[in-house]
């Protein structure tokens, strides 16, 4: 049989190698879905969401501002950072009660320690739930249950007001926010402490 030139051999080898690479890629791609990226979608979305307005309040007078003027906006970065630090990953299709950053300042002043268990207490299991579905006790990733009650025409889960978009002077409270992994986010102004509400009875278990 005729001999193949060196160039022809190189071309055949290259084509064969490329074909082998393409054929070999399919099972590898099936074995490595972007599962972690999907699981992190709720936290990634929460990182980008702008929180409610920060109003000047009584301090505005010294700056020539009205109490109702907007000073800035809250965010949920501290909750996201804490979840990442302690390895707390909300499962897809869950419900997250996300405290604003200033709630963590109040928690720190009250001596509340941020732990993985505390963070899991803000993640409701059993499906992505809109605001109107949170009027009953709710199971959490922590294992304990958030107690639902109504007080002064407001709905609570433990010490957190549910539906601050209607119950707060500040505008822009996120609620019923759907994330990329099918979860739903609700902003709250309180860091919830596992067991504190049950210990204090009907008093709000807030920090």
N, C-alpha and C positions, 0 to 999 in steps of 0.2 A: 504493500500500500504506500501511497506517496507520503512523504514526511511533511509535517506541519511546520510552518515557519515559527520562529520564536515569538513574533508579534501575534500570530494567530493563536498560539497557545496561551498567551497572556490575556487575550480577549475572551477566549473560552473560559478561562479560570475566573476572570472578573465577573462574567455573566453568571456562571455557576454559583460563585460566591454570593452575588447579589440575590439570586433566586433563593439560595439557602437562607439568607438573612430574612427575606420577606416571609418565607414559609415559617421560619423559626420565630418570627416576631408575634404571630397571632396568639399562641398559648401564653407567651410572657405577658402580653397586654391583658389577657383575660385574668391572669393571676394577680395583677397589680392594679386594681381599680383605685380611684382616688377616694377611698373610704374615709381617710382621716380628714381630707379637705371637706368632704360633705359633712362629717360630724362636727367640724369646727365652724360650719357656716353660721350657726346662731351667734356665736361669739364674734365672728368677723363682722356680721351685720350690725351687732350691737355696738361694736367699736366705732362704726361710721354714723350711727344715729345721733342726731343732736337732741339734747335733753330739753327740759322746759326752760322758760325764761328765768333769769335771776333779776329780781326787781331791786331798786335802790333801797326802798323801805325808809325807815326813819333816818338812816345815815345819809340819805341823799340831800337833806337840807344844807349840810355843811359844804356840799359840792355844788349847790345851786340846782339840784335836781328834784323833781317831784318823786314822791314815794312810789308811784306807779310806773315810773320810767324804767326801761329795760337797761340793766347794767351789763348783762352778758347772758351766757347760756350754760346750763349744766351739761354734763356728759356722763357716760357709764364706763369710763376707762378704768376706774379702780376695781370695779367688779370684774371686768374682763381680765385685768392684770392678775387679780387674786386667783381667779379660776385657772389661769395658765400657770401660775406659780405652784398651786397645789394639785395640779393635774386633774381638775374637775372639768369633764367634758359633757355638756348637756346632750342627752340622746336625741336623735331625730324625732320630730313630731311630739315634742314636749311643750310645756308652758313655763316661761321664765318670768319671775318677778324680779326685775332688775333695779337695785337701789342706785340713786344718783350719787355722784361723788361726795357731795357735802354730807350725805347720810353716813358715810364712813368716817368723816371728821367727828361727827357727834358720837359715833360708836366708840371711836378711839378715846375721846374725852370721858366716856362713861366706863372705860376699862374693859370693853368688849374685845376679846381676842378673835381675830379672823382665822378660821380653820377650814379644812375641807368639809367637815360636817356642817358648819354654819353656811357655807356656800351652797351645799346640796339642799339645804332647807328652803332655798329660794327657787328650786326647780321642781315643778309639779309634774308628776308622771300621770300616765293614763290618757295621753292624747293632747293635741293642741287645742286649748280652750279659749274661746273668746270671752269678753268681759261678762256677758250675760250668763255664762256657764260657771262662774266662780262664786255663786251665792250659797254654796254648800261646802262642808269640810272637804279639804283637798289632800290627797297623799303626796308625799315628796320623795325625792331621790334619797334624802337623808334617812327615811324610814318612818319618821314621825308624821303626824297629820296637822295641817294648818286648820285652825278653828275659824269657821265663818260666823259672823254675827252682824247685826245692824245696830248702829248707834248714831243718834242725832242726824237721822236721814242720810247716813252714809254707810256703805258696805265695807266690811273689814275682813281680812284674813289675818288672824292674830292681831298684830298692832299696825298693819299696813292698810291704808285706805285704798280700796280698789275702785278705780275710776276717777283719778285726780284731774282728768281733763274737765270734769264737771264740778269738782269739789275744791279747786284751788284757784287763787287769784292769778297765779302765773299761768300763762298759756303755753301750749306746745308739749304737754305731757303725752308721750307716745303710749298708745294702747292698741291692742289688736293688730300689732305689726307682724306680718308673716315673714319668716326668714327663708333662706334658700333650702334648708333641710326640712321644711314643713312645720317648724315650731312657731309659736306665737309669743311675742314679747309684750310685757306691760311694765311701764315705769312706775316705781314706788319711791317714797321719800324716807324710807325706814330700812334699817338693817334688822332683819328678824333673827331672834335668838332662839334656838331650839329649846323647848321646855319652859321658856320664860313666861309665855302667856298662860299656860296651865298653872304655873306656880303663883302667878299674880291674879288669878281669877279672871274677871271680865276686864281688868285694866289692860290697856294696850301694852304689849310686850315690845317696846321699842327701845332703840338705842340712839 
